[in-house]
Amino acid sequence: MIELKSQREIEIMSRAGKIAALLLKHLAQAIRTGIRTIELDEIAYQFIRSRGCEPAFKEYKGYPCTICASVNEEVVHGIPGQRRLKEGDIISIDVGVKLEGYYSDTARTFAVGKISDAAERLVRVTEESLYKGIDRARSGNRLFDISHAVQQHVEKESFGVVRQFVGHGIGAHLHEEPQVPNFGSPNLGPILKEGMVLAIEPMVTEGDYEVEILDDGWTAVTKDRKLAAHFEHTVAITAEGPRILTDEHGA
């Protein structure tokens, strides 16, 4: 069942989303050659707690950390640890914030120093595909209009769209109905309505879209070990169109 959110609920989620967005901006200043991913996690934990919020991911289904830190061929759910970032890496950071019982969820892929032209293009196209999807998140459209817009842009640029992981509804729970795939045919799926809040999150690969889970039970990597990128926003469907809640300039 898809739960529609009240204006009050959306405003709380927007406050949580702004904190998540400001955290990513803060982490962007910390990401550098030589820093360990666990150090980024510690920064994130302190940032969220200092603002009176809770980290949404920590202990969620047993996940041990505040952020997911996925480097290079890691697609999603990379566990922060002793790995040190090096020049030319890309790192996708996914984070959730809980405030007054409601969640926000956002992700961004960052460059570590100077990255290759190919990596830069992958990151750019992935971010573009997110906004292509968000533009279709309008009342009266269907869910798979979002999915199709993402897939069409990604595949036009000869990249792969991950099938195994998808976006999701979000609200009083981190993951709610409906699932939001990043692939599919338009004009299918539930009709989008005002009050729906969706976490739209393209995960895009440099090569084949197939992924596998490492022995830690969490980290998903590309099977061909080519690069992957990940961007995500929490988006409310309103009468005025899509409203990005994970925006540093939000409520």
C-alpha positions as CSV (number, residue, x, y, z in Angstrom):
1,M,0.0,0.0,0.0
2,I,1.3,3.4,-1.0
3,E,0.9,5.9,1.8
4,L,0.3,9.6,0.9
5,K,2.0,12.1,3.2
6,S,0.5,15.2,4.7
7,Q,2.0,18.6,4.3
8,R,3.2,18.4,7.9
9,E,4.9,15.1,7.3
10,I,6.6,16.4,4.1
11,E,7.9,19.4,6.0
12,I,9.5,17.2,8.6
13,M,11.0,15.1,5.8
14,S,12.3,18.3,4.2
15,R,14.0,19.3,7.4
16,A,15.6,15.9,7.6
17,G,16.5,16.1,3.9
18,K,18.2,19.4,4.3
19,I,20.5,18.0,7.0
20,A,21.3,15.0,4.8
21,A,22.1,17.4,1.9
22,L,24.3,19.6,4.1
23,L,26.1,16.5,5.3
24,L,27.0,15.5,1.8
25,K,28.3,19.1,1.2
26,H,30.3,18.8,4.4
27,L,31.8,15.4,3.3
28,A,32.7,16.8,0.0
29,Q,35.2,19.0,1.8
30,A,36.6,16.0,3.7
31,I,37.1,13.7,0.8
32,R,40.7,13.7,-0.2
33,T,43.6,11.3,-1.0
34,G,44.6,9.3,2.0
35,I,41.5,9.6,4.1
36,R,40.0,6.3,5.3
37,T,36.3,5.6,4.6
38,I,35.7,5.0,8.3
39,E,36.9,8.5,9.0
40,L,34.1,9.8,6.7
41,D,31.7,7.7,8.6
42,E,32.7,9.2,11.9
43,I,32.3,12.7,10.5
44,A,28.9,11.8,9.2
45,Y,27.8,10.3,12.6
46,Q,28.9,13.4,14.5
47,F,27.3,15.8,12.0
48,I,23.9,14.0,12.2
49,R,23.8,13.6,16.0
50,S,25.0,17.2,16.5
51,R,21.8,18.4,14.7
52,G,19.5,16.4,16.9
53,C,18.8,13.7,14.3
54,E,19.5,10.0,14.1
55,P,21.5,8.1,11.4
56,A,18.9,6.1,9.5
57,F,21.2,3.4,8.3
58,K,23.1,2.5,11.5
59,E,21.8,-0.8,12.8
60,Y,19.2,-1.0,10.1
61,K,18.9,-4.7,9.4
62,G,22.3,-5.0,11.1
63,Y,24.1,-2.5,9.0
64,P,27.0,-1.3,11.1
65,C,27.7,2.3,10.0
66,T,26.1,5.7,9.4
67,I,26.9,6.0,5.6
68,C,27.4,3.6,2.8
69,A,30.8,4.3,1.1
70,S,31.1,2.6,-2.2
71,V,34.4,3.0,-4.1
72,N,35.0,2.5,-7.8
73,E,33.4,-0.9,-8.8
74,E,31.4,-0.9,-5.6
75,V,27.8,0.0,-6.6
76,V,26.1,0.4,-3.3
77,H,26.1,-0.6,0.4
78,G,29.9,-0.4,0.8
79,I,30.8,-0.6,4.5
80,P,33.3,2.1,5.7
81,G,36.6,0.7,6.9
82,Q,40.3,1.1,6.8
83,R,40.5,1.6,3.0
84,R,42.3,4.8,2.1
85,L,41.0,6.8,-0.9
86,K,43.5,7.5,-3.6
87,E,43.8,9.9,-6.5
88,G,41.5,9.0,-9.3
89,D,39.0,7.1,-7.2
90,I,35.3,7.8,-7.3
91,I,33.3,7.2,-4.1
92,S,29.5,7.0,-3.8
93,I,28.2,8.1,-0.4
94,D,24.6,7.1,0.5
95,V,23.1,8.5,3.8
96,G,19.8,8.6,5.5
97,V,18.6,10.9,8.3
98,K,15.8,10.3,10.8
99,L,14.0,13.3,12.4
100,E,10.9,13.2,14.5
101,G,10.0,9.7,13.2
102,Y,10.5,10.5,9.5
103,Y,13.3,9.7,7.1
104,S,15.2,11.3,4.2
105,D,17.6,9.4,1.9
106,T,20.2,10.8,-0.5
107,A,23.4,9.8,-2.3
108,R,26.1,11.4,-4.5
109,T,29.2,10.2,-6.2
110,F,32.4,12.2,-5.6
111,A,35.7,12.5,-7.4
112,V,38.9,12.0,-5.4
113,G,41.3,14.5,-6.9
114,K,41.6,14.3,-10.7
115,I,39.6,11.4,-12.2
116,S,39.7,10.0,-15.7
117,D,37.5,11.5,-18.4
118,A,35.6,8.2,-18.6
119,A,34.9,8.3,-14.8
120,E,33.9,11.9,-15.0
121,R,31.4,11.1,-17.8
122,L,29.9,8.2,-15.9
123,V,29.3,10.4,-12.9
124,R,27.8,13.2,-15.0
125,V,25.4,11.0,-16.9
126,T,24.3,9.3,-13.7
127,E,23.5,12.6,-12.1
128,E,21.7,13.8,-15.2
129,S,19.6,10.6,-15.3
130,L,18.4,11.3,-11.7
131,Y,17.1,14.7,-12.8
132,K,15.5,13.2,-15.9
133,G,13.6,10.8,-13.6
134,I,12.7,13.5,-11.1
135,D,11.2,15.6,-13.9
136,R,8.7,12.8,-14.6
137,A,7.7,12.6,-10.9
138,R,4.5,14.5,-11.4
139,S,0.9,14.0,-10.4
140,G,-1.0,12.1,-13.2
141,N,2.1,10.4,-14.6
142,R,2.8,6.7,-13.9
143,L,5.6,5.3,-11.8
144,F,7.4,3.8,-14.7
145,D,7.6,7.1,-16.5
146,I,10.3,7.9,-14.0
147,S,12.0,4.5,-14.6
148,H,11.9,4.9,-18.4
149,A,13.3,8.4,-18.3
150,V,16.3,7.2,-16.3
151,Q,17.0,4.2,-18.4
152,Q,16.6,6.0,-21.7
153,H,19.2,8.7,-20.8
154,V,21.7,6.2,-19.4
155,E,21.5,3.7,-22.2
156,K,21.7,6.5,-24.8
157,E,25.1,7.2,-23.3
158,S,26.0,3.5,-23.6
159,F,26.1,2.8,-19.8
160,G,24.3,0.1,-17.9
161,V,21.4,0.5,-15.4
162,V,21.5,-1.7,-12.4
163,R,18.4,-4.0,-12.0
164,Q,19.1,-5.6,-8.7
165,F,18.6,-2.5,-6.6
166,V,15.9,0.1,-7.0
167,G,14.5,3.2,-5.4
168,H,11.6,3.2,-3.0
169,G,8.8,5.0,-1.2
170,I,9.9,6.7,2.0
171,G,8.3,8.3,5.0
172,A,7.8,6.9,8.6
173,H,9.8,3.9,7.3
174,L,13.1,4.1,5.4
175,H,11.7,1.7,2.7
176,E,8.1,1.8,1.8
177,E,6.0,1.0,-1.2
178,P,6.3,1.5,-4.1
179,Q,9.6,0.2,-5.5
180,V,11.0,2.6,-8.0
181,P,13.1,0.8,-10.7
182,N,15.5,2.7,-12.9
183,F,14.4,0.7,-16.0
184,G,11.1,-0.1,-17.6
185,S,8.5,0.9,-20.1
186,P,6.6,4.2,-19.8
187,N,2.8,4.4,-19.0
188,L,2.9,1.5,-16.6
189,G,2.8,1.2,-12.8
190,P,0.7,3.1,-10.2
191,I,-0.6,6.6,-11.1
192,L,1.5,9.2,-9.2
193,K,-0.4,11.3,-6.8
194,E,0.2,14.4,-4.6
195,G,1.5,13.3,-1.3
196,M,3.6,10.4,-2.6
197,V,7.3,10.7,-1.5
198,L,9.9,8.7,-3.4
199,A,13.6,8.0,-3.1
200,I,14.7,8.0,-6.7
201,E,18.2,6.6,-7.1
202,P,19.9,5.6,-10.3
203,M,22.8,3.2,-10.0
204,V,24.8,3.2,-13.3
205,T,27.6,1.1,-14.5
206,E,30.4,1.7,-16.9
207,G,30.0,-1.8,-18.4
208,D,27.5,-4.6,-17.8
209,Y,24.7,-3.9,-15.3
210,E,25.1,-7.3,-13.4
211,V,26.2,-7.0,-9.8
212,E,27.2,-9.4,-7.0
213,I,27.4,-9.2,-3.3
214,L,30.7,-9.6,-1.5
215,D,31.3,-11.9,1.4
216,D,30.5,-9.1,3.9
217,G,26.9,-9.6,3.0
218,W,26.4,-6.0,2.1
219,T,28.8,-4.6,-0.5
220,A,27.5,-4.9,-4.1
221,V,30.1,-4.7,-6.9
222,T,29.9,-4.8,-10.6
223,K,30.5,-8.4,-11.9
224,D,32.9,-7.1,-14.5
225,R,34.6,-4.9,-11.9
226,K,34.0,-1.8,-14.0
227,L,33.1,1.5,-12.4
228,A,29.7,2.4,-11.0
229,A,28.1,5.7,-9.8
230,H,25.0,6.4,-7.7
231,F,22.9,9.5,-7.1
232,E,19.7,9.8,-5.1
233,H,17.2,12.4,-3.9
234,T,14.1,12.1,-1.8
235,V,11.3,13.7,-3.8
236,A,7.7,14.7,-2.9
237,I,5.0,14.9,-5.5
238,T,3.1,18.1,-5.1
239,A,0.5,20.2,-7.0
240,E,3.4,22.4,-8.2
241,G,5.5,19.4,-9.5
242,P,8.3,17.4,-8.0
243,R,9.9,18.9,-4.8
244,I,13.4,17.7,-3.9
245,L,13.4,17.3,-0.1
246,T,17.1,16.4,0.1
247,D,18.2,19.9,-1.0
248,E,20.5,22.0,1.1
249,H,18.3,25.0,0.3
250,G,15.1,23.3,1.5
251,A,13.0,23.9,4.6
